[in-house]
Amino acid sequence: MTKLRDHFWIWGHPEGRYNNLYGNTKISRMTPMEGALYLGARNVFMVPVGIDVNRRQYNKSFTTLRQTGWEIWNAGSDPSVIEPLIEEAREFANIGCGVFDDFIRGGKYKEIPLENMYKVRDRLHNNDVRPLDMWMVLYTHEFGLDAAADAEFQPYIGPFDGIILWTWKEKDIVLFEEKYKIFKKMTEGKRRMFGCYLWNFGESKQATSKAVKWQLDRYRELIFAGEAEGVVLHTNTMADLDYPAYDTAIAWMNEHGDEEIDLP
């Protein structure tokens, strides 16, 4: 048995990455590891978003977490991009996966040869360190609108071990149930997680406590129903700025985080 918090992740960015961006006018200093501790999550996806970070320093800071993953988008065009991740996994025992952020990217995924994705998957699974998982970020607004577009995209789900479903604009949360039905069919046989924005990036304003609590309650139900294995909280870079949605997430974790669940 594990605890529910053991299946929560932080979507980690370099500290201060979204200062004065997406409607946020405050200055944050919280690191990804601090964000994980503060929000009660036990795993982290580290996503540098274009910043040249010292990966070793971040990996050292994450050593007490259950699992660490790194963004590997460029591996689609150059599978060798994952080699540093594999070498880092040799030293840091909790590195367990890579993730393709914003995979569809307005159709940019079509420029990636599908065989490259299988090369990346096979290399992550078969190396002399240990098998590493491959995850994808998918947004609710990117499917369920055009059957032909969905059919064209479907083969790209094949190489992935798991898919993380996000709702980019908070106003679209009301569409979740409709989208989730489609998502379940698209990802049959795959592992699933859900992303939860604690800042409304899609509309460049604060997330509401009501929407955050609704998502966390619903995602908890789906985890206990065996339909998903975790939640990814976005992000550390506003967590120390006194926004109410973050307080809601912390209160929710204090209430539910230590619930036991039969997941590895």
C-alpha positions, 0 to 999 in steps of 0.5 A, a space after each residue: 500500500 502507498 499513500 495518495 500523495 505518493 502518486 502526486 507530481 510537481 510539474 517543475 520549472 526553474 524558479 522564477 520562470 513565470 515572473 511577470 508572465 501569463 498575467 502573474 505580476 509577482 516575483 517567485 523564488 520557489 524551486 521545484 523541490 521546495 514546491 514538491 515539499 510545500 504542496 505535499 507531492 512526492 515526485 517531480 517532472 523537471 521541465 526547463 522550458 528553454 533555460 539551460 539548467 544545471 541538471 546535476 544540481 536539480 537531480 541532487 535536490 530531488 534525491 529524497 523524492 520517489 521519482 524524477 522525470 525530465 522533459 525530452 521533447 527534442 528526442 523526437 527529432 534526435 533520439 540521442 537526446 535521451 542518452 544524458 537522461 540514461 546516464 543520470 539515471 545510473 547515478 540517481 536511483 529515482 530517475 524513472 521517466 522522460 516526458 514529451 511536453 506539449 506533444 501535439 504542438 499545433 500539429 508539429 508532432 507530424 514532423 516527427 517520424 513515428 519510427 523515431 518515437 519507437 526508437 526512443 521508447 525502445 532505448 528508454 526501455 532497454 539500456 544497461 541501467 534500468 527501464 525508463 518510462 515515456 510519458 506524453 502531455 495531451 490537452 483536452 482541446 487537442 482532440 474530440 473536435 475532428 475525427 480525421 485529425 484524431 485518427 491521424 494522431 492515434 498512431 503516435 499514442 502507441 509508443 508511449 507508456 502513459 499519457 497525462 491529460 490537461 485542461 489548458 483553460 479553466 473555463 473548459 473544465 466543464 467539458 472534462 467528462 465528455 473529453 475523458 470518455 474520448 480520452 479513455 478510448 484513445 488511451 486504452 491499455 496505457 497508463 494515465 495521469 491528470 494535470 491540474 493547473 494551480 494558475 490559469 495559464 490558458 486565460 492568463 489569470 489566477 486559477 479559482 479554488 472551486 475549479 482546483 478542488 473540483 479537479 482534485 476531487 474528481 481525479 482522486 475518484 478516478 485514481 481510486 477507481 483504478 482508471 489513473 495512477 496520479 496527478 501532476 500539479 502545475 507549478 512551483 513557480 507561483 506557489 509562494 505568491 499567496 494565490 488562493 488556489 494554491 492554498 486550496 491544493 494544500 488544504 486538499 492534500 492535508 485532508 486526502 494525501 495520507 489516504 492509503 491506496 493499493 498502487 505500487 
